[in-house]
Amino acid sequence: GTAIHACFEQVKWLDQQLPDRVQLTNIVREIVQEQMNAEEILDVFYRSCEQPDVLAALSFAAYQQPRETLNNPHLRSAVHCPNDAKVSPLQWEIHGERRFSVLSKPDTLLQGSMDRLTLLYDVSDKQRRILGADILDFKSDRVTSNATLTSRVQFYSPQLQEYQKAAAIMFRLDKEQISARLMFTSVGKVVRVK
């Protein structure tokens, strides 16, 4: 799981460029010692990148058009503006392994690390303004059925909800402006968490 996760950390936008296999080999070999295991892990990673849900979740094309973003069920909540509103120039910024430590209540500290945090900025003025966020968490669980997938989503949902709370505090956003999704890399499924 750690090695697959490390491979996905190297992805910026899948529709622009796949991570280089030589670079990934070096990263994976630091995690697993056996050459055969490293090659198998890379094969699994590249196959996962070909899955439609994974490709869509990690593609710039899914984010780049404001109207498409508003109509994309995975990202709709990340952009909180009406369909008829004038959309300002937008810019997406990716943060891998985004660590956080925030107070959610006077006596409650939220700490953790988001696998992939993508922030949406309005760049029409000199000062950029954050409009929304998309949190993607990579899971390498073995998923063998829809029942297993549902069970794993239920298990991980509280974690993603905490990430949403943290992002809301850090970036002064409403929960509706933050989408949170689980990517199950073994089966190429991406599931939105509410």
Secondary structure, DSSP 8 states (H G I E B T S, - for coil): -HHHHHHHHT-S-TTT----HHHHHHHHHHH---HHHHHHHHHHHHHHHTSHHHHHHT-THHHH-HHHHHH-TTTGGGS-S-TTS----EEEEEEEEEEEEEEEETTEEEEEEEEEEEEEEE-SSSS-EEEEEEEEEEE-----SHHHHHHHHHHHHHHHHHHHHHHHHHHT--GGGEEEEEEETTTTEEEEE-
